[in-house]
Amino acid sequence: MPIIESAEVLEKELRKIEKWEKSQKGLWFWEKIGRIPFALLDKITPKFIQDKIGVVIDELGSYIQTGGQYLISERMIFKKFNPENVTNLEEVRRLPLEKMDHVAEEIRNSREKAAAIQGATTGIGGIFTLVIDIPVLLGLSLKVLQEIALSYGFDPKEKSERVFIVKCLQFTSSDVVGKKAILEELTDFNAEKRSGRIISQLQGWREVVATYRDHFGWKKLFQLVPIAGIVFGAMINRSSIQDVAETGIMLYRKRRILERLHEKEELGELL
């Protein structure tokens, strides 16, 4: 398959992503202490609400293991590539990186708006809607990462790709040490995927979900403020999806670039 971008262009784009990766290794102090409030929030949350959250989180675990309700329609993503008349992932993989980027950005903008509306809605009801907001936002995060995966020609129905999506979520909510470790894991993701060893990393999905939830910390508690909770909810959820989508775009984009460079190297085009 001919590769549209030159090696020089691909290397340049790869350096941009590596610069972004370096920028992600800082963490504000308030982010470190911002996870404390959920320990208090759990104590005052009625048991029936905690049970409901548990059910939804178990559904997320089911997605990671077997797929499920968070898998989205490929056809809807393919339509975004028109007038190229894309009908399958193999055709997406042949498209220029620029077109993939355009669709991924369109997805990010659309999901940010949806998250803002959802956050404003849950900002009305205080603690009773706040505790439900977390798993709903997790579901939206999974959807946007799946859509971004498709926009770069990767199949989220594959178990290994669901692992990658979990790693994207984990990266978004991790501290400096965690981000560095995840980037190191993902550097050789394709090699690990081929060997099958990457599948074993699914076992930690519940920890990922807990870390992702706690990441909101003080920011989410602002949603409890009457009236102002609507504004805070919209801003926080929009920002959260923006971070998740940015991570997905950068890390999936990096994989596509590395695969094209590898293909060029195999074809001897780098000589």
ABEGO torsion letter per residue (X at the ends): XBBABBAAAAAAAAAAAAAAAAAAABBBAAAAAAAAAAAAAAAABBAAAAAAAAAAAAAAAAAAAAEEAABBBAAAAAAAAOAAGBABAAAAAABBAAAAAAAAAAAAAAAAAAAAAAAAAAAAAEAAAAAAAAAAAAAAAAAAAAAAAAAAGBBAABAAAAAAAAAAAAAAABBAAAAAAAAAAAAAAAAAAAAGAAAAAAAAAAAAAAAAAAAAEAAAAAAABBGAAAAAAAAAAAAAAAAAAAAAAAAAAAAAAAAAAAAAAAAGAAX
